[in-house]
Amino acid sequence: MAKRRIIAGEGIPTHDQPFPTAVRVGNMIFSSAVGGRDALSGATPEDKAAQVAQAFANMRRIVEEGGGSVDGIAKVVVYLNDRKDRDLVNAEWVRMFPDETDRPVRHTMELPMTGHRMIQLEFIAVV
């Protein structure tokens, strides 16, 4: 079996818990929770649209740092504090995956979050 390689670096958010944000095993990338916090400033935007955009930017950075691209993202699970915010996610989704015939699968679930955090993404990508 291929050894896990932790995906980390400048611009990649980290967790306070003892696990990485993402790992690459062979040609696959698996993420843990990826939120809308800016890794460089440490701030989570108050504006919901900005927070969603930051979460998607974080996902992109992780995949690219792992040696892949957004074209290799196969599945995304979206956790929202409020399902009413799906339109914000859909807008960012279409920006990241503009070809409607070439998009990852997605599942969206409601998950209560602390503070003003409103989104978390988990994804699987092929490199």
N, CA and C atoms as an extended XYZ file, in Angstrom:
381
Properties=species:S:1:pos:R:3:atomname:S:1:resname:S:1:resid:I:1 pbc="F F F"
N         0.847       -1.190        0.000 N   MET     1
C         0.000        0.000        0.000 CA  MET     1
C         0.886        1.245        0.000 C   MET     1
N         0.427        2.252       -0.697 N   ALA     2
C         1.159        3.511       -0.762 CA  ALA     2
C         1.141        4.213        0.590 C   ALA     2
N         2.202        4.893        0.891 N   LYS     3
C         2.301        5.646        2.148 CA  LYS     3
C         1.518        6.950        2.028 C   LYS     3
N         0.895        7.335        3.135 N   ARG     4
C         0.205        8.631        3.183 CA  ARG     4
C         1.224        9.756        3.181 C   ARG     4
N         0.891       10.804        2.433 N   ARG     5
C         1.700       12.027        2.451 CA  ARG     5
C         0.778       13.159        2.851 C   ARG     5
N         1.098       13.817        3.934 N   ILE     6
C         0.290       14.944        4.400 CA  ILE     6
C         0.439       16.100        3.427 C   ILE     6
N        -0.685       16.718        3.093 N   ILE     7
C        -0.680       17.897        2.223 CA  ILE     7
C        -0.756       19.124        3.127 C   ILE     7
N         0.303       19.887        3.116 N   ALA     8
C         0.394       21.084        3.958 CA  ALA     8
C         1.260       22.101        3.237 C   ALA     8
N         1.165       23.335        3.659 N   GLY     9
C         1.998       24.374        3.071 CA  GLY     9
C         1.359       25.732        3.250 C   GLY     9
N         2.032       26.739        2.747 N   GLU    10
C         1.531       28.098        2.858 CA  GLU    10
C         0.182       28.211        2.145 C   GLU    10
N        -0.775       28.802        2.822 N   GLY    11
C        -2.099       28.971        2.238 CA  GLY    11
C        -3.022       27.788        2.456 C   GLY    11
N        -2.533       26.752        3.135 N   ILE    12
C        -3.371       25.577        3.435 CA  ILE    12
C        -3.788       25.674        4.902 C   ILE    12
N        -5.091       25.720        5.179 N   PRO    13
C        -5.530       25.797        6.575 CA  PRO    13
C        -5.119       24.551        7.357 C   PRO    13
N        -4.900       24.712        8.642 N   THR    14
C        -4.570       23.587        9.514 CA  THR    14
C        -5.674       23.422       10.554 C   THR    14
N        -5.634       22.300       11.254 N   HIS    15
C        -6.607       22.015       12.308 CA  HIS    15
C        -5.930       22.121       13.666 C   HIS    15
N        -6.718       22.413       14.681 N   ASP    16
C        -6.212       22.436       16.047 CA  ASP    16
C        -6.128       21.030       16.623 C   ASP    16
N        -6.749       20.083       15.963 N   GLN    17
C        -6.777       18.698       16.410 CA  GLN    17
C        -5.607       17.922       15.780 C   GLN    17
N        -5.317       16.715       16.283 N   PRO    18
C        -4.132       15.986       15.804 CA  PRO    18
C        -4.366       15.202       14.505 C   PRO    18
N        -4.824       15.906       13.469 N   PHE    19
C        -4.970       15.267       12.157 CA  PHE    19
C        -4.736       16.314       11.079 C   PHE    19
N        -4.304       15.873        9.913 N   PRO    20
C        -4.004       16.822        8.839 CA  PRO    20
C        -5.264       17.303        8.129 C   PRO    20
N        -5.115       18.363        7.385 N   THR    21
C        -6.206       18.884        6.572 CA  THR    21
C        -6.496       17.956        5.407 C   THR    21
N        -5.440       17.357        4.855 N   ALA    22
C        -5.616       16.428        3.726 CA  ALA    22
C        -4.395       15.533        3.619 C   ALA    22
N        -4.617       14.375        2.983 N   VAL    23
C        -3.519       13.453        2.701 CA  VAL    23
C        -3.627       12.973        1.259 C   VAL    23
N        -2.476       12.611        0.731 N   ARG    24
C        -2.439       11.961       -0.576 CA  ARG    24
C        -1.961       10.532       -0.348 C   ARG    24
N        -2.697        9.585       -0.890 N   VAL    25
C        -2.323        8.179       -0.851 CA  VAL    25
C        -2.335        7.703       -2.299 C   VAL    25
N        -1.176        7.354       -2.806 N   GLY    26
C        -1.094        6.990       -4.219 CA  GLY    26
C        -1.523        8.166       -5.077 C   GLY    26
N        -2.508        7.931       -5.933 N   ASN    27
C        -2.996        9.010       -6.802 CA  ASN    27
C        -4.317        9.610       -6.304 C   ASN    27
N        -4.600        9.447       -5.011 N   MET    28
C        -5.847        9.950       -4.434 CA  MET    28
C        -5.553       10.982       -3.344 C   MET    28
N        -6.399       11.998       -3.282 N   ILE    29
C        -6.342       13.000       -2.221 CA  ILE    29
C        -7.646       12.919       -1.439 C   ILE    29
N        -7.519       12.892       -0.116 N   PHE    30
C        -8.664       12.844        0.793 CA  PHE    30
C        -8.540       14.015        1.760 C   PHE    30
N        -9.619       14.761        1.922 N   SER    31
C        -9.566       15.901        2.842 CA  SER    31
C       -10.328       15.596        4.120 C   SER    31
N        -9.966       16.326        5.156 N   SER    32
C       -10.825       16.415        6.326 CA  SER    32
C       -11.673       17.664        6.114 C   SER    32
N       -12.202       18.244        7.159 N   ALA    33
C       -13.060       19.418        7.009 CA  ALA    33
C       -12.258       20.620        6.529 C   ALA    33
N       -12.717       21.224        5.448 N   VAL    34
C       -12.089       22.414        4.873 CA  VAL    34
C       -13.106       23.540        4.967 C   VAL    34
N       -12.813       24.518        5.797 N   GLY    35
C       -13.762       25.609        6.005 CA  GLY    35
C       -13.381       26.861        5.246 C   GLY    35
N       -14.040       27.941        5.619 N   GLY    36
C       -13.854       29.210        4.943 CA  GLY    36
C       -12.868       30.138        5.616 C   GLY    36
N       -11.987       29.593        6.454 N   ARG    37
C       -10.977       30.412        7.128 CA  ARG    37
C        -9.796       30.646        6.199 C   ARG    37
N        -9.323       31.873        6.146 N   ASP    38
C        -8.141       32.208        5.367 CA  ASP    38
C        -6.914       31.724        6.137 C   ASP    38
N        -6.143       30.845        5.526 N   ALA    39
C        -4.992       30.254        6.211 CA  ALA    39
C        -3.905       31.277        6.506 C   ALA    39
N        -3.781       32.293        5.676 N   LEU    40
C        -2.709       33.278        5.869 CA  LEU    40
C        -3.041       34.263        6.985 C   LEU    40
N        -4.277       34.747        7.019 N   SER    41
C        -4.651       35.723        8.045 CA  SER    41
C        -5.233       35.058        9.295 C   SER    41
N        -5.734       33.846        9.142 N   GLY    42
C        -6.385       33.158       10.258 CA  GLY    42
C        -7.818       33.598       10.474 C   GLY    42
N        -8.308       34.503        9.633 N   ALA    43
C        -9.654       35.056        9.801 CA  ALA    43
C       -10.680       34.281        8.976 C   ALA    43
N       -11.864       34.175        9.526 N   THR    44
C       -13.007       33.622        8.802 CA  THR    44
C       -13.906       34.801        8.444 C   THR    44
N       -14.157       35.006        7.154 N   PRO    45
C       -14.990       36.151        6.765 CA  PRO    45
C       -16.370       36.116        7.430 C   PRO    45
N       -16.858       37.287        7.807 N   GLU    46
C       -18.215       37.402        8.358 CA  GLU    46
C       -19.247       37.212        7.250 C   GLU    46
N       -18.938       37.728        6.061 N   ASP    47
C       -19.838       37.646        4.917 CA  ASP    47
C       -19.928       36.197        4.438 C   ASP    47
N       -21.136       35.686        4.308 N   LYS    48
C       -21.331       34.288        3.933 CA  LYS    48
C       -20.784       33.966        2.549 C   LYS    48
N       -21.028       34.832        1.577 N   ALA    49
C       -20.533       34.583        0.214 CA  ALA    49
C       -19.006       34.545        0.203 C   ALA    49
N       -18.375       35.430        0.961 N   ALA    50
C       -16.911       35.451        1.036 CA  ALA    50
C       -16.390       34.188        1.722 C   ALA    50
N       -17.106       33.714        2.712 N   GLN    51
C       -16.699       32.497        3.413 CA  GLN    51
C       -16.797       31.274        2.491 C   GLN    51
N       -17.858       31.199        1.696 N   VAL    52
C       -18.005       30.105        0.734 CA  VAL    52
C       -16.886       30.178       -0.302 C   VAL    52
N       -16.623       31.370       -0.828 N   ALA    53
C       -15.553       31.540       -1.819 CA  ALA    53
C       -14.209       31.124       -1.232 C   ALA    53
N       -13.953       31.453        0.029 N   GLN    54
C       -12.696       31.087        0.680 CA  GLN    54
C       -12.597       29.578        0.859 C   GLN    54
N       -13.700       28.921        1.212 N   ALA    55
C       -13.688       27.457        1.360 CA  ALA    55
C       -13.333       26.790        0.033 C   ALA    55
N       -13.918       27.277       -1.060 N   PHE    56
C       -13.612       26.712       -2.380 CA  PHE    56
C       -12.162       27.019       -2.771 C   PHE    56
N       -11.668       28.208       -2.446 N   ALA    57
C       -10.270       28.543       -2.728 CA  ALA    57
C        -9.339       27.632       -1.927 C   ALA    57
N        -9.704       27.334       -0.681 N   ASN    58
C        -8.906       26.424        0.136 CA  ASN    58
C        -8.873       25.031       -0.481 C   ASN    58
N       -10.021       24.568       -0.970 N   MET    59
C       -10.072       23.256       -1.610 CA  MET    59
C        -9.143       23.230       -2.824 C   MET    59
N        -9.192       24.276       -3.629 N   ARG    60
C        -8.321       24.367       -4.811 CA  ARG    60
C        -6.842       24.309       -4.400 C   ARG    60
N        -6.470       25.087       -3.380 N   ARG    61
C        -5.070       25.114       -2.944 CA  ARG    61
C        -4.602       23.739       -2.478 C   ARG    61
N        -5.447       23.058       -1.744 N   ILE    62
C        -5.095       21.732       -1.235 CA  ILE    62
C        -4.861       20.761       -2.390 C   ILE    62
N        -5.786       20.736       -3.341 N   VAL    63
C        -5.651       19.825       -4.480 CA  VAL    63
C        -4.372       20.143       -5.262 C   VAL    63
N        -4.118       21.405       -5.501 N   GLU    64
C        -2.933       21.787       -6.272 CA  GLU    64
C        -1.649       21.483       -5.502 C   GLU    64
N        -1.648       21.719       -4.196 N   GLU    65
C        -0.478       21.386       -3.378 CA  GLU    65
C        -0.236       19.872       -3.370 C   GLU    65
N        -1.297       19.102       -3.504 N   GLY    66
C        -1.193       17.647       -3.564 CA  GLY    66
C        -0.793       17.118       -4.929 C   GLY    66
N        -0.607       18.020       -5.892 N   GLY    67
C        -0.160       17.611       -7.215 CA  GLY    67
C        -1.273       17.437       -8.224 C   GLY    67
N        -2.492       17.823       -7.870 N   GLY    68
C        -3.620       17.663       -8.775 CA  GLY    68
C        -4.198       18.987       -9.223 C   GLY    68
N        -5.410       18.901       -9.728 N   SER    69
C        -6.152       20.095      -10.146 CA  SER    69
C        -7.618       19.871       -9.816 C   SER    69
N        -8.408       20.920       -9.917 N   VAL    70
C        -9.833       20.780       -9.615 CA  VAL    70
C       -10.519       19.808      -10.578 C   VAL    70
N        -9.928       19.584      -11.757 N   ASP    71
C       -10.499       18.619      -12.695 CA  ASP    71
C       -10.505       17.209      -12.124 C   ASP    71
N        -9.649       16.941      -11.143 N   GLY    72
C        -9.578       15.616      -10.551 CA  GLY    72
C       -10.472       15.420       -9.344 C   GLY    72
N       -11.165       16.469       -8.916 N   ILE    73
C       -12.061       16.330       -7.765 CA  ILE    73
C       -13.249       15.474       -8.193 C   ILE    73
N       -13.449       14.361       -7.490 N   ALA    74
C       -14.490       13.414       -7.863 CA  ALA    74
C       -15.748       13.544       -7.011 C   ALA    74
N       -15.572       13.878       -5.742 N   LYS    75
C       -16.720       13.959       -4.828 CA  LYS    75
C       -16.492       15.064       -3.813 C   LYS    75
N       -17.553       15.817       -3.532 N   VAL    76
C       -17.507       16.866       -2.515 CA  VAL    76
C       -18.734       16.703       -1.618 C   VAL    76
N       -18.488       16.720       -0.316 N   VAL    77
C       -19.577       16.779        0.655 CA  VAL    77
C       -19.553       18.191        1.225 C   VAL    77
N       -20.690       18.850        1.171 N   VAL    78
C       -20.823       20.226        1.653 CA  VAL    78
C       -21.666       20.199        2.918 C   VAL    78
N       -21.101       20.714        3.997 N   TYR    79
C       -21.836       20.868        5.257 CA  TYR    79
C       -22.150       22.343        5.421 C   TYR    79
N       -23.411       22.647        5.622 N   LEU    80
C       -23.842       24.035        5.807 CA  LEU    80
C       -24.528       24.189        7.156 C   LEU    80
N       -24.269       25.292        7.794 N   ASN    81
C       -24.958       25.615        9.034 CA  ASN    81
C       -26.457       25.802        8.765 C   ASN    81
N       -26.773       26.300        7.585 N   ASP    82
C       -28.162       26.537        7.184 CA  ASP    82
C       -28.320       26.181        5.705 C   ASP    82
N       -29.167       25.212        5.412 N   ARG    83
C       -29.351       24.757        4.024 CA  ARG    83
C       -29.841       25.880        3.102 C   ARG    83
N       -30.360       26.943        3.667 N   LYS    84
C       -30.807       28.077        2.852 CA  LYS    84
C       -29.641       28.747        2.119 C   LYS    84
N       -28.422       28.435        2.532 N   ASP    85
C       -27.236       29.030        1.903 CA  ASP    85
C       -26.757       28.235        0.693 C   ASP    85
N       -27.540       27.283        0.233 N   ARG    86
C       -27.144       26.466       -0.921 CA  ARG    86
C       -26.925       27.306       -2.179 C   ARG    86
N       -27.682       28.393       -2.340 N   ASP    87
C       -27.499       29.236       -3.525 CA  ASP    87
C       -26.093       29.832       -3.561 C   ASP    87
N       -25.546       30.188       -2.403 N   LEU    88
C       -24.173       30.707       -2.348 CA  LEU    88
C       -23.181       29.626       -2.780 C   LEU    88
N       -23.431       28.405       -2.338 N   VAL    89
C       -22.572       27.282       -2.716 CA  VAL    89
C       -22.709       27.006       -4.214 C   VAL    89
N       -23.946       27.010       -4.707 N   ASN    90
C       -24.158       26.730       -6.130 CA  ASN    90
C       -23.445       27.741       -7.023 C   ASN    90
N       -23.438       28.996       -6.628 N   ALA    91
C       -22.760       30.030       -7.427 CA  ALA    91
C       -21.262       29.745       -7.498 C   ALA    91
N       -20.658       29.393       -6.373 N   GLU    92
C       -19.225       29.101       -6.343 CA  GLU    92
C       -18.939       27.778       -7.063 C   GLU    92
N       -19.856       26.834       -6.939 N   TRP    93
C       -19.741       25.526       -7.597 CA  TRP    93
C       -19.639       25.692       -9.115 C   TRP    93
N       -20.512       26.514       -9.650 N   VAL    94
C       -20.533       26.730      -11.106 CA  VAL    94
C       -19.270       27.470      -11.556 C   VAL    94
N       -18.748       28.374      -10.706 N   ARG    95
C       -17.491       29.061      -11.048 CA  ARG    95
C       -16.322       28.068      -11.096 C   ARG    95
N       -16.281       27.156      -10.125 N   MET    96
C       -15.166       26.212      -10.081 CA  MET    96
C       -15.315       25.091      -11.103 C   MET    96
N       -16.565       24.683      -11.354 N   PHE    97
C       -16.840       23.574      -12.276 CA  PHE    97
C       -17.839       24.051      -13.344 C   PHE    97
N       -17.387       24.887      -14.287 N   PRO    98
C       -18.318       25.509      -15.236 CA  PRO    98
C       -18.958       24.547      -16.239 C   PRO    98
N       -18.298       23.437      -16.545 N   ASP    99
C       -18.822       22.488      -17.536 CA  ASP    99
C       -19.834       21.565      -16.861 C   ASP    99
N       -21.103       21.763      -17.162 N   GLU   100
C       -22.152       20.966      -16.504 CA  GLU   100
C       -22.085       19.487      -16.847 C   GLU   100
N       -21.309       19.116      -17.858 N   THR   101
C       -21.148       17.695      -18.193 CA  THR   101
C       -19.891       17.111      -17.552 C   THR   101
N       -19.174       17.910      -16.757 N   ASP   102
C       -17.928       17.449      -16.151 CA  ASP   102
C       -17.777       18.036      -14.746 C   ASP   102
N       -18.685       17.636      -13.870 N   ARG   103
C       -18.653       18.107      -12.481 CA  ARG   103
C       -18.559       16.921      -11.536 C   ARG   103
N       -17.975       17.143      -10.362 N   PRO   104
C       -17.953       16.075       -9.360 CA  PRO   104
C       -19.361       15.817       -8.818 C   PRO   104
N       -19.526       14.667       -8.186 N   VAL   105
C       -20.769       14.440       -7.459 CA  VAL   105
C       -20.711       15.264       -6.181 C   VAL   105
N       -21.872       15.535       -5.612 N   ARG   106
C       -21.926       16.381       -4.427 CA  ARG   106
C       -23.082       15.951       -3.543 C   ARG   106
N       -22.859       16.073       -2.265 N   HIS   107
C       -23.910       15.839       -1.284 CA  HIS   107
C       -23.859       16.995       -0.300 C   HIS   107
N       -25.006       17.582       -0.003 N   THR   108
C       -25.068       18.719        0.911 CA  THR   108
C       -25.878       18.323        2.140 C   THR   108
N       -25.323       18.634        3.302 N   MET   109
C       -25.985       18.296        4.572 CA  MET   109
C       -25.943       19.497        5.503 C   MET   109
N       -26.917       19.567        6.388 N   GLU   110
C       -26.934       20.620        7.396 CA  GLU   110
C       -26.159       20.145        8.618 C   GLU   110
N       -25.302       21.011        9.152 N   LEU   111
C       -24.483       20.687       10.318 CA  LEU   111
C       -24.314       21.946       11.157 C   LEU   111
N       -24.792       21.941       12.392 N   PRO   112
C       -24.589       23.119       13.238 CA  PRO   112
C       -23.099       23.359       13.473 C   PRO   112
N       -22.670       24.606       13.319 N   MET   113
C       -21.264       24.973       13.516 CA  MET   113
C       -21.173       26.102       14.522 C   MET   113
N       -20.024       26.197       15.154 N   THR   114
C       -19.831       27.212       16.184 CA  THR   114
C       -19.407       28.549       15.575 C   THR   114
N       -19.603       29.595       16.334 N   GLY   115
C       -19.219       30.932       15.881 CA  GLY   115
C       -19.982       31.330       14.633 C   GLY   115
N       -19.318       32.057       13.755 N   HIS   116
C       -19.979       32.471       12.521 CA  HIS   116
C       -19.570       31.583       11.337 C   HIS   116
N       -18.959       30.427       11.646 N   ARG   117
C       -18.638       29.480       10.575 CA  ARG   117
C       -19.931       28.927        9.994 C   ARG   117
N       -20.000       28.838        8.668 N   MET   118
C       -21.234       28.384        8.048 CA  MET   118
C       -21.034       27.316        6.985 C   MET   118
N       -19.772       26.950        6.663 N   ILE   119
C       -19.524       25.960        5.625 CA  ILE   119
C       -18.293       25.128        5.953 C   ILE   119
N       -18.383       23.860        5.609 N   GLN   120
C       -17.233       22.961        5.608 CA  GLN   120
C       -17.358       22.086        4.374 C   GLN   120
N       -16.225       21.807        3.749 N   LEU   121
C       -16.181       20.918        2.595 CA  LEU   121
C       -15.315       19.714        2.935 C   LEU   121
N       -15.680       18.556        2.420 N   GLU   122
C       -14.813       17.383        2.416 CA  GLU   122
C       -14.797       16.893        0.986 C   GLU   122
N       -13.636       16.463        0.517 N   PHE   123
C       -13.573       16.038       -0.876 CA  PHE   123
C       -12.613       14.878       -1.084 C   PHE   123
N       -12.808       14.223       -2.211 N   ILE   124
C       -11.913       13.170       -2.699 CA  ILE   124
C       -11.530       13.575       -4.111 C   ILE   124
N       -10.234       13.489       -4.403 N   ALA   125
C        -9.754       13.850       -5.750 CA  ALA   125
C        -8.789       12.785       -6.249 C   ALA   125
N        -8.733       12.655       -7.549 N   VAL   126
C        -7.788       11.769       -8.215 CA  VAL   126
C        -6.728       12.647       -8.873 C   VAL   126
N        -5.469       12.293       -8.679 N   VAL   127
C        -4.365       13.059       -9.257 CA  VAL   127
C        -3.893       12.352      -10.520 C   VAL   127
